[in-house]
């Protein structure tokens, strides 16, 4: 004697058709609304992509790098005040002080 199946093929087909019909109806409604309604442009760009400017190039990079190097070298080789309680000293002197401390 054969056993009766718990799931019928006909019922499964009807359920699948209902789900597929719902998916197709929602896609069709979204396409219809998208074609009929124009979305408002919001934000500062008014819906346009932002304009991106090219890189800003230096007109004379050699003097800039020389001035930068001069400034950094003066800081490394000179004395100066950092704040009310701290000063910076030349790098050579700082290295000698550290070397003497390690000798002790």
Short mmCIF file of the C-alpha atoms (twelve columns), coordinates in Angstrom:
data_MODEL
# 
_entry.id   MODEL 
# 
loop_
_atom_site.group_PDB 
_atom_site.id 
_atom_site.type_symbol 
_atom_site.label_atom_id 
_atom_site.label_alt_id 
_atom_site.label_comp_id 
_atom_site.label_asym_id 
_atom_site.label_seq_id 
_atom_site.Cartn_x 
_atom_site.Cartn_y 
_atom_site.Cartn_z 
_atom_site.pdbx_PDB_model_num 
ATOM 1   C CA . UNK A 1   0.000  0.000  0.000   1 
ATOM 2   C CA . UNK A 2   1.467  3.422  -0.939  1 
ATOM 3   C CA . UNK A 3   1.602  6.284  1.457   1 
ATOM 4   C CA . UNK A 4   -0.088 9.585  0.682   1 
ATOM 5   C CA . UNK A 5   2.374  12.543 0.281   1 
ATOM 6   C CA . UNK A 6   2.109  15.447 2.745   1 
ATOM 7   C CA . UNK A 7   2.863  18.015 0.018   1 
ATOM 8   C CA . UNK A 8   0.903  18.124 -3.182  1 
ATOM 9   C CA . UNK A 9   2.569  19.163 -6.405  1 
ATOM 10  C CA . UNK A 10  -0.454 21.186 -7.413  1 
ATOM 11  C CA . UNK A 11  -0.423 23.201 -4.155  1 
ATOM 12  C CA . UNK A 12  3.312  23.791 -4.438  1 
ATOM 13  C CA . UNK A 13  2.886  25.064 -7.999  1 
ATOM 14  C CA . UNK A 14  0.059  27.399 -6.974  1 
ATOM 15  C CA . UNK A 15  2.163  28.795 -4.077  1 
ATOM 16  C CA . UNK A 16  5.155  29.369 -6.362  1 
ATOM 17  C CA . UNK A 17  2.927  31.111 -8.911  1 
ATOM 18  C CA . UNK A 18  1.536  33.423 -6.212  1 
ATOM 19  C CA . UNK A 19  5.040  34.372 -5.005  1 
ATOM 20  C CA . UNK A 20  6.266  34.925 -8.573  1 
ATOM 21  C CA . UNK A 21  3.183  36.988 -9.388  1 
ATOM 22  C CA . UNK A 22  3.783  39.179 -6.326  1 
ATOM 23  C CA . UNK A 23  7.404  39.760 -7.301  1 
ATOM 24  C CA . UNK A 24  6.469  40.646 -10.880 1 
ATOM 25  C CA . UNK A 25  3.667  42.972 -9.701  1 
ATOM 26  C CA . UNK A 26  5.991  44.849 -7.327  1 
ATOM 27  C CA . UNK A 27  8.670  45.211 -10.029 1 
ATOM 28  C CA . UNK A 28  6.076  46.455 -12.490 1 
ATOM 29  C CA . UNK A 29  4.698  48.979 -9.971  1 
ATOM 30  C CA . UNK A 30  8.219  50.253 -9.209  1 
ATOM 31  C CA . UNK A 31  8.974  50.657 -12.925 1 
ATOM 32  C CA . UNK A 32  5.654  52.453 -13.497 1 
ATOM 33  C CA . UNK A 33  6.219  54.862 -10.592 1 
ATOM 34  C CA . UNK A 34  9.842  55.467 -11.619 1 
ATOM 35  C CA . UNK A 35  8.799  56.342 -15.163 1 
ATOM 36  C CA . UNK A 36  5.978  58.673 -14.107 1 
ATOM 37  C CA . UNK A 37  7.455  60.510 -11.086 1 
ATOM 38  C CA . UNK A 38  10.531 62.705 -11.331 1 
ATOM 39  C CA . UNK A 39  12.589 62.703 -8.156  1 
ATOM 40  C CA . UNK A 40  13.424 66.196 -6.874  1 
ATOM 41  C CA . UNK A 41  17.069 67.231 -6.871  1 
ATOM 42  C CA . UNK A 42  18.121 67.749 -3.289  1 
ATOM 43  C CA . UNK A 43  21.297 68.921 -1.651  1 
ATOM 44  C CA . UNK A 44  23.838 71.522 -2.658  1 
ATOM 45  C CA . UNK A 45  24.668 69.822 -5.964  1 
ATOM 46  C CA . UNK A 46  21.048 69.881 -7.222  1 
ATOM 47  C CA . UNK A 47  21.420 66.285 -8.370  1 
ATOM 48  C CA . UNK A 48  24.531 66.936 -10.475 1 
ATOM 49  C CA . UNK A 49  27.801 65.150 -9.775  1 
ATOM 50  C CA . UNK A 50  30.309 67.372 -7.983  1 
ATOM 51  C CA . UNK A 51  32.950 69.157 -10.039 1 
ATOM 52  C CA . UNK A 52  36.365 67.987 -8.927  1 
ATOM 53  C CA . UNK A 53  39.171 70.419 -9.628  1 
ATOM 54  C CA . UNK A 54  42.533 69.126 -10.751 1 
ATOM 55  C CA . UNK A 55  45.600 69.200 -8.511  1 
ATOM 56  C CA . UNK A 56  47.052 72.576 -7.591  1 
ATOM 57  C CA . UNK A 57  50.573 72.654 -8.920  1 
ATOM 58  C CA . UNK A 58  53.340 74.817 -7.501  1 
ATOM 59  C CA . UNK A 59  54.704 77.431 -9.826  1 
ATOM 60  C CA . UNK A 60  58.175 77.367 -8.244  1 
ATOM 61  C CA . UNK A 61  58.760 74.283 -6.057  1 
ATOM 62  C CA . UNK A 62  62.551 74.762 -5.767  1 
ATOM 63  C CA . UNK A 63  62.414 77.950 -3.659  1 
ATOM 64  C CA . UNK A 64  59.673 76.403 -1.508  1 
ATOM 65  C CA . UNK A 65  61.727 73.297 -0.718  1 
ATOM 66  C CA . UNK A 66  64.816 75.406 -0.031  1 
ATOM 67  C CA . UNK A 67  62.881 77.608 2.407   1 
ATOM 68  C CA . UNK A 68  61.379 74.542 4.080   1 
ATOM 69  C CA . UNK A 69  64.794 72.878 4.416   1 
ATOM 70  C CA . UNK A 70  66.320 76.091 5.770   1 
ATOM 71  C CA . UNK A 71  63.565 76.388 8.390   1 
ATOM 72  C CA . UNK A 72  63.909 72.776 9.533   1 
ATOM 73  C CA . UNK A 73  67.716 72.953 9.652   1 
ATOM 74  C CA . UNK A 74  67.544 76.139 11.760  1 
ATOM 75  C CA . UNK A 75  65.224 74.321 14.148  1 
ATOM 76  C CA . UNK A 76  67.570 71.312 14.385  1 
ATOM 77  C CA . UNK A 77  70.731 73.388 14.816  1 
ATOM 78  C CA . UNK A 78  69.446 76.281 16.937  1 
ATOM 79  C CA . UNK A 79  68.040 77.185 20.312  1 
ATOM 80  C CA . UNK A 80  64.478 78.313 20.898  1 
ATOM 81  C CA . UNK A 81  61.531 78.349 23.234  1 
ATOM 82  C CA . UNK A 82  58.819 75.707 22.804  1 
ATOM 83  C CA . UNK A 83  56.518 76.986 25.570  1 
ATOM 84  C CA . UNK A 84  56.804 78.605 29.032  1 
ATOM 85  C CA . UNK A 85  58.697 75.672 30.535  1 
ATOM 86  C CA . UNK A 86  60.481 74.021 27.593  1 
ATOM 87  C CA . UNK A 87  63.218 74.984 25.146  1 
ATOM 88  C CA . UNK A 88  64.742 73.157 22.229  1 
ATOM 89  C CA . UNK A 89  68.474 72.784 21.813  1 
ATOM 90  C CA . UNK A 90  70.645 71.828 18.824  1 
ATOM 91  C CA . UNK A 91  70.437 68.162 17.917  1 
ATOM 92  C CA . UNK A 92  74.210 67.649 18.229  1 
ATOM 93  C CA . UNK A 93  74.189 68.949 21.803  1 
ATOM 94  C CA . UNK A 94  71.180 66.804 22.709  1 
ATOM 95  C CA . UNK A 95  72.931 63.689 21.363  1 
ATOM 96  C CA . UNK A 96  76.090 64.487 23.385  1 
ATOM 97  C CA . UNK A 97  74.009 64.903 26.559  1 
ATOM 98  C CA . UNK A 98  72.284 61.573 25.977  1 
ATOM 99  C CA . UNK A 99  75.622 59.831 25.264  1 
ATOM 100 C CA . UNK A 100 77.105 61.175 28.534  1 
ATOM 101 C CA . UNK A 101 74.059 59.963 30.499  1 
ATOM 102 C CA . UNK A 102 74.418 56.476 29.067  1 
ATOM 103 C CA . UNK A 103 78.109 56.330 30.031  1 
ATOM 104 C CA . UNK A 104 77.256 56.715 33.713  1 
# 
